[in-house]
Amino acid sequence: MSDGPIIMSDGKDSDSDAGLLTETKTRTERPPLYKVMLLNDDYTPMEFVVHVLERFFGMNHAQAFELMLTVHKKGLAVVGVFSHEIAETKVAQVMDFAQRHQHPLQCTMEKE
């Protein structure tokens, strides 16, 4: 073993590179969020929509009732904003629940 300078892969000795290390910080981006929306139809009972909002979106009765009226009057309303996976799950749960109860209620998602 020699006592000479340690040769780095770039051919420079280690003493001349002292203090030149730079630390890079990686900034992770937040995942995109998705709006989950309920669409109005002429057949799904208002109370069923209120029940869906309470059950799948954790709203109390007053909040669910107000949002149901917004869906009814405006044709659609955003019922929550979630990560892609959660939004996808909520849409699937609502659609499955509506179908099992033979209601044509539509629930969609779109990138915010």
C-alpha positions as CSV (number, residue, x, y, z in Angstrom):
1,M,0.0,0.0,0.0
2,S,1.4,3.4,-0.8
3,D,1.3,6.5,1.3
4,G,0.7,8.8,-1.7
5,P,-2.4,10.9,-2.5
6,I,-5.7,9.0,-3.1
7,I,-6.6,9.3,-6.7
8,M,-10.3,10.0,-7.4
9,S,-12.0,8.7,-10.4
10,D,-11.7,12.1,-12.2
11,G,-7.9,11.9,-11.8
12,K,-7.7,14.7,-9.1
13,D,-6.3,14.1,-5.7
14,S,-8.7,14.2,-2.8
15,D,-7.0,17.1,-1.0
16,S,-7.9,19.6,-3.7
17,D,-11.6,18.7,-3.7
18,A,-12.1,19.3,0.1
19,G,-15.2,21.4,0.8
20,L,-16.5,21.4,-2.7
21,L,-19.3,18.9,-2.1
22,T,-22.7,20.4,-2.8
23,E,-25.9,19.1,-1.3
24,T,-28.8,18.8,-3.6
25,K,-32.3,19.0,-2.1
26,T,-35.0,17.2,-3.9
27,R,-38.4,18.9,-3.7
28,T,-41.2,16.4,-4.2
29,E,-44.3,17.7,-5.9
30,R,-47.7,17.2,-4.3
31,P,-49.9,14.8,-6.2
32,P,-52.6,16.4,-8.2
33,L,-56.1,16.6,-6.6
34,Y,-59.4,15.6,-8.1
35,K,-62.8,17.0,-7.7
36,V,-65.6,14.5,-7.1
37,M,-68.9,15.8,-8.5
38,L,-72.5,14.6,-8.3
39,L,-74.8,15.3,-11.3
40,N,-78.5,16.0,-11.2
41,D,-81.0,13.7,-12.8
42,D,-84.8,13.7,-12.8
43,Y,-85.2,10.3,-11.1
44,T,-83.0,9.9,-8.1
45,P,-84.9,10.9,-4.9
46,M,-83.4,13.9,-3.0
47,E,-83.3,11.9,0.2
48,F,-81.2,9.3,-1.5
49,V,-78.7,11.9,-2.6
50,V,-78.6,13.3,1.0
51,H,-77.9,9.7,2.3
52,V,-75.1,9.3,-0.2
53,L,-73.5,12.6,0.9
54,E,-73.7,11.6,4.6
55,R,-72.5,8.0,4.0
56,F,-69.6,8.5,1.6
57,F,-68.5,12.1,2.2
58,G,-69.0,12.3,6.0
59,M,-71.4,15.2,5.9
60,N,-74.0,15.9,8.6
61,H,-77.6,16.1,7.5
62,A,-77.7,19.9,7.1
63,Q,-74.5,20.0,5.0
64,A,-75.8,17.1,2.8
65,F,-79.2,18.7,2.4
66,E,-77.7,22.0,1.3
67,L,-75.3,20.3,-1.2
68,M,-78.1,18.2,-2.6
69,L,-80.1,21.4,-3.3
70,T,-77.1,22.8,-5.1
71,V,-76.9,19.7,-7.2
72,H,-80.6,19.9,-7.9
73,K,-80.6,23.6,-8.8
74,K,-77.3,23.9,-10.7
75,G,-77.2,20.5,-12.3
76,L,-74.0,19.4,-10.5
77,A,-71.8,20.2,-7.5
78,V,-68.4,19.4,-6.2
79,V,-68.8,17.2,-3.2
80,G,-65.1,16.8,-2.3
81,V,-61.5,17.1,-3.4
82,F,-59.2,14.2,-3.0
83,S,-56.1,12.4,-4.2
84,H,-56.6,10.4,-7.4
85,E,-57.0,7.0,-5.6
86,I,-59.5,8.3,-3.0
87,A,-61.5,10.2,-5.6
88,E,-61.6,7.1,-7.8
89,T,-62.8,5.0,-4.8
90,K,-65.5,7.5,-3.9
91,V,-66.8,7.6,-7.4
92,A,-66.9,3.8,-7.6
93,Q,-68.6,3.5,-4.2
94,V,-71.3,6.0,-5.1
95,M,-72.0,4.5,-8.5
96,D,-72.2,1.0,-7.1
97,F,-74.5,2.1,-4.3
98,A,-76.8,4.0,-6.7
99,Q,-76.9,1.1,-9.1
100,R,-77.7,-1.4,-6.3
101,H,-80.6,0.8,-5.3
102,Q,-81.7,1.2,-8.9
103,H,-81.1,4.9,-9.1
104,P,-79.4,6.6,-12.1
105,L,-77.3,9.0,-9.9
106,Q,-74.0,9.9,-11.6
107,C,-70.8,10.7,-9.9
108,T,-67.7,11.8,-11.7
109,M,-64.2,13.1,-11.1
110,E,-61.9,15.6,-12.8
111,K,-58.5,17.0,-12.2
112,E,-58.6,20.2,-10.2
